[in-house]
Amino acid sequence: MTRTIVITGASDGIGAASAKQLAQLGEEVVVVGRNPDKTARVARTLGADSFVADFSDLGQVRELAASLLEKYPRIDVLANNAGGVFGERTLTADGYEMTFQVNHLAPFLLTNLLLERLIASDASVIQTSSAAAKLFPRFDIDDLQGARRYSSTSAYGNAKLANVLFTKELNRRFGDQGLSAVAFHPGVIASNFGASSNGPWKFLYSGPIAQRLMTSTSVGGARLTWLALGKPGVDLTPGGFYSNNKPAATNRIADDPLVARQLWERSEVLVGLDD
């Protein structure tokens, strides 16, 4: 049976690659991106539906969720793939640190707004995290937005760790209702991912030598595709973290249910879901 698979961050990089792979396999892919022209171009190539949403604006995330709920009676897979690494500490129009909002708060809000539909569909929720969750964070539950201590590298590592914490808490809360959640590291991908950053991130992602050593978008996309096609409990362990299509270790903080619950509750307050 054809499934409906929503992929955010699908106008470029591994999101676009996975969308193409899944569409070729006959799945109904929904392309979500920030750039209207690039998003429309990818969707047109695949004959797929598309929606535009900038995750630095939570109002657009709410509009996206409403549009998806109106259009699709089932959502079998939600791939929270949109994200980025940024430079100097800046606040969004919503008043939150950009890296934290784009990588964590926005997909947290989107998933929760779609939650009833996802549960009814026995859906899988996939979080594109990173090895940065293990390598770079200085995670402080009382300073989630880096107001006291900030660097672009630690902010990104913290946000990617938040992705894993969210994945595990989502699975704890709703796994017994048929929802499955996993997170994964796609590899260090040769893309324009770090274009809006500075320092080592910009050098890493724009240097010609580094680009040749990176994983291609098609391979990184195939890792997302593998998770989207996988059957929870058979091919995948719900609540797990994956790298190179295998279970992998990540930050030890990710296994702390108290921190995961605190992050969930504080995120609810920040996006206005605590009523």
N, C-alpha and C positions, 0 to 999 in steps of 0.2 A: 504494500500500500504506500502510495506517495505520501511523504511527510512534509510538513511545513517547518522550515528551518530559517530562523531569523538570525542574521549575522550583523552585528554592529562593527563599525570600522571596516566596512567591506568595499570602500571605494578605491582601496589601494592595498598593497602589501599582502600579508598572508590571508586577510579577510577576503580580498578579491580573488586570490588564488583558490581558496577553499570553496568560495561561492561557485566558481567555474567548475571545479571538480564535482561538487555535489549536484549541480544542475546537469552535468553530463551523465550522471548516474540516475537521473530521472526524478530527483527530489525537487519540491517546490521551494525555491530559495527566495528569501526576502532580503534585499540589499539595503543596508542602512549606512549612511555616510554623512560626513560634515560638509564636504564640498559638493554643491548641487550639480555642477557640470560633470565631475568625475563619477559621482554616484549614478547619475543618469546614464553615462556612457557604459559603465559596467553592467548595469541592469539591462540596457538595450541589447548589448551583446549576448546576454543570457536569455533574453525574453522573460525577464523577471520583474516583479514589482520592486519599487524602491521608495524610500522615505529619507528625508533630510533632517538631521538633528545635530546640533552643536552641543556637546556634552558640557561645555563651559556655561551653559544656560539651562538651569533645571526646568524652566518653563517649557523649553523645547523637548525635554525628556518627557514631561507630562503629556504634551501634545502627541508625541510619538506613541506613547503607551495607549492613549485614547484611540488613535488611528489604527493601531494593530488590533486592539480589542474589537473595534467596529468591523474590521475587514476579515479577520481569521477566526473561525469558530474553534479551531485547534491550533496550538503552537506546540510542536513536538520537540523542538530544540531551540533554546535561546543561547546563542554564543555571544557572550559579553567580551568582545574582542577590541573595542575602541579603547584607545589610551594614548599616552605620550609622555615624553620627558621634556621638561621646560627649563628655562634658564633662571633668571633672578626670581625671587619670591614675588609673586603677583597675586592679587585677589580677583576672583570672578565678579560679575555683576551681582551674583547672589551673596557675595561677601566671604567666600571660602577660598582657601589656597588652591591655585589652579591644578597642581599635580594631584592633590588629594581628591578634588571634585571630579576631574575628568576620568581618573583611573578607578576611583572607588565609589564616591557618593552617587554619581550619575548611574552607573550600572546597578548599584544597590537600590536606588529609587525605581529604576525601570523594572527590575526583577520583582520588587514588591508590588508595583502597580499591576503587573501581569500575573501575580501569584495564583489567584483563583483559577485562571485559564490554564496556567502551567500545571497545576495540581490535577485539574480535570483531564488534562491530556496525558498524564503520566510522563511528563516531559523531563528532558535532561537540560541542565543549565551548565554551560561551560564557561569558565573564566580563563582568559588569556593572562596568565601571570608571568613569572620570569624567574630565572636563577638569581636575579637581583634581590628577590625576597630573602634569600639566604646570605648573600654577599654584602649588601650595602646598607641595610636599615639601621637606624638608631631609634627603635620604636618606643614611643612614650605615649601611653594611652591618655595621658593628661596634656599632651602637646601634639595632637594629631595633625595640626596644620603648620607645624614648624614655626610658631610665633616666637618661641624662645631660642630655638637653635635650628638653623636652616642651611642646607646645601642642596643643589639640584639632585645630586647622586643619592643622598640619604632620603630625600623626599620621594624619589622614585622607588627606592628599595622599600620604604615604609608603605607606599601605596600598593606595591606588588605583594607584600606580606599581608596587607589588608584584604587583597583579593583571595588569598588562601584561607585566612581566618573567616571571611564571609562564606566561602565555599563550604567549609566544615560546619559552620553554624547553621547554614541553610539546610544542609543534609541532616543535622541533628534535629532541627525543628520540624522538618517536613518530609524526611525520608520515609517514615512509616505511612505517609499518605500517597506514596507513589512517585514523589519527586526525587530526582537524582542530581547530584552536583559533583563536578570534578573541576580541578584547575590544572594548568599545564604550562611548561616552559617550551616555547616553540623553537628555541635556538636563537643564536645571535644572527638576526636576519639582515640581509643586504637590501635595505630599503631607505626611504627618506625619513625614517622614524625619528631620528635625532635632529632634524633640520631646524626645529624651533628652540633648540637648546644652545649651550655654549660650552667652552672648555673641552674636556676629554670626550664628552658624549658627541659633540659636533664633529670632532676629529675622527672618532671611532666610526661614525656612520657616513662620513663624507670622504674620508681618505681613500684613494684608489687602491692602495695595498690592502688596507683593512677590508675593503669591499670584496676583494678576491678571496679572502679567508673566511668570509661569512657563509651562512647557510642561505640558499636561494629561497625566494618567496614561495616557489612551488613546493619545495620540501617542507618548509614551515607550515604552509597551508595544508599539506597532506596530513600533518600531525593533528591539526584541527579537524580535518575531514574524518580521520580515523576515530577520534572521540565522538564526533557527531553520529557516526555509523555504529559505534559500539553499543552493545547491549549491557546495561547495568547489571551487575551481579554475575555476569558471564564473561564479558570482555573487559569490563571496568569495575573497579571497586568504588562504590559511591563514597564521596568525601575524600577521595584520594588526590594525590598530586602526581603528575606524569611528566616525563621528559623522554624524548625519543621513543615514544609509544610504550614506555615501561614505567612502572611505579618508581618514584624517585624520592630522595630525602630533600627536605626543605628546612626552613628555619624552625628551631625547636619551639619557638613561641607559638607557631601555628598549631601545636598540639595542646595548647592551654585553653580549656573550654571557658574559663573565667574571663580571660582576655577577649576571646571571641564573643562572648555574651556582652561584655562591656562595649566592645566596638559596635555591635549590632544596636544596642540600646542608644548609644550616643549618636549613631548615624540616623536612627529613627527621629531623634529630636531635631537634628540639623536639617533633614529634608521634610519635616512636618508630618511624619507618620505616627507620632506618639499620642495622637488624640484618642 
